[in-house]
Amino acid sequence: MIEKMASIGLKIVKNTTDKVKKSVDELVEKRKISQEEGNSILNDVLDYANGKSKDLEKLLAEIVEKMINKSGYMPYSEYEKLKRRVQILEKLYNQTVQNQSNEIQRYQP
C-alpha cells in the first residue's frame, strides 16, 4: 500500500514536471518567452517538485513509523541496539561465571 502511494506521488510529480517542460518548450518555440526564461521557469518547477518529493518521502516515513509502532514491532535500529546489548551482557555473564568457577577451584583441596 505504501509503495503504491509513493509510486503514485512520484508519478504525479514526474507527469507535472513533464507537462511543464513541454509547455515551456512550446512557449520558447513560439518565441513567447526566451530560452533563458524557459530554463528559469523549468528550474523553478524542478526545485519545487524536488521539495514536494522530499515532503512526500517524509510523510511516507512518518506513516511507516506509525504503522510499525501500532503493529507492536520494533524498528530495526532498536533491534540492533538490543542485540548488541544482549551480546555485551552475555559476555559479562560468561566472564563472571568463569571467574566464580576459578575462585571455587582455587579453594578446593
C-alpha distance (Angstrom), angle and dihedral (degrees) to the residues before:
residue distance angle dihedral
M1 . . .
I2 3.79 . .
E3 3.79 91.4 .
K4 3.81 89.2 53.5
M5 3.81 90.9 50.2
A6 3.79 91.3 50.0
S7 3.78 92.0 46.2
I8 3.81 92.5 49.7
G9 3.80 92.3 47.3
L10 3.80 92.9 49.7
K11 3.81 91.6 46.4
I12 3.80 90.2 52.4
V13 3.80 90.9 51.3
K14 3.82 91.8 46.5
N15 3.81 94.0 46.6
T16 3.80 91.6 48.5
T17 3.79 91.1 48.8
D18 3.80 91.4 47.7
K19 3.81 91.9 50.3
V20 3.79 92.3 48.8
K21 3.81 90.5 49.2
K22 3.80 90.8 50.5
S23 3.82 91.5 48.3
V24 3.80 92.1 47.5
D25 3.82 90.8 48.8
E26 3.82 89.8 51.3
L27 3.81 92.0 49.7
V28 3.80 91.0 49.2
E29 3.80 90.8 47.5
K30 3.83 91.1 50.9
R31 3.82 88.0 47.1
K32 3.80 91.9 -122.1
I33 3.82 88.6 128.9
S34 3.79 133.0 15.9
Q35 3.78 123.8 -106.9
E36 3.80 89.4 -109.8
E37 3.81 91.8 52.9
G38 3.79 89.6 48.0
N39 3.78 91.4 50.7
S40 3.79 90.3 48.2
I41 3.81 92.4 50.8
L42 3.79 91.6 46.5
N43 3.81 92.1 48.6
D44 3.81 90.4 50.1
V45 3.80 90.8 50.6
L46 3.81 92.0 46.8
D47 3.80 91.2 49.8
Y48 3.79 89.8 49.6
A49 3.82 91.7 46.7
N50 3.80 91.8 49.3
G51 3.79 89.6 51.3
K52 3.80 90.6 50.5
S53 3.80 90.6 48.0
K54 3.79 89.5 54.4
D55 3.80 90.1 46.9
L56 3.80 88.7 51.8
E57 3.81 91.6 49.2
K58 3.80 90.3 50.2
L59 3.81 91.7 48.5
L60 3.80 91.7 49.5
A61 3.80 91.5 48.1
E62 3.80 89.3 52.9
I63 3.81 90.9 49.3
V64 3.81 91.5 49.8
E65 3.80 91.3 48.3
K66 3.81 91.2 51.0
M67 3.80 90.9 48.5
I68 3.80 91.2 50.2
N69 3.80 91.3 48.8
K70 3.80 92.2 49.2
S71 3.81 92.7 46.2
G72 3.79 93.4 58.6
Y73 3.80 93.5 -121.1
M74 3.76 119.9 126.2
P75 3.79 124.0 -128.6
Y76 3.79 114.7 -98.5
S77 3.81 91.1 -114.2
E78 3.82 90.0 58.7
Y79 3.80 90.1 47.8
E80 3.81 90.2 53.1
K81 3.83 91.8 49.7
L82 3.81 91.5 50.6
K83 3.79 91.9 45.3
R84 3.81 90.9 53.6
R85 3.80 91.2 46.1
V86 3.81 91.6 52.3
Q87 3.81 90.4 49.6
I88 3.81 90.7 53.0
L89 3.81 92.2 46.8
E90 3.82 91.6 48.9
K91 3.78 90.5 51.1
L92 3.81 91.6 49.5
Y93 3.81 91.0 46.5
N94 3.81 92.4 50.5
Q95 3.81 90.9 48.5
T96 3.81 90.8 50.2
V97 3.80 92.4 48.8
Q98 3.81 90.8 48.2
N99 3.82 91.5 49.1
Q100 3.80 91.7 49.6
S101 3.78 90.9 47.8
N102 3.81 90.3 51.9
E103 3.82 90.7 49.4
I104 3.80 91.7 50.9
Q105 3.79 92.3 49.2
R106 3.77 91.2 48.5
Y107 3.82 92.1 59.1
Q108 3.80 97.3 43.1
P109 3.80 115.8 101.1
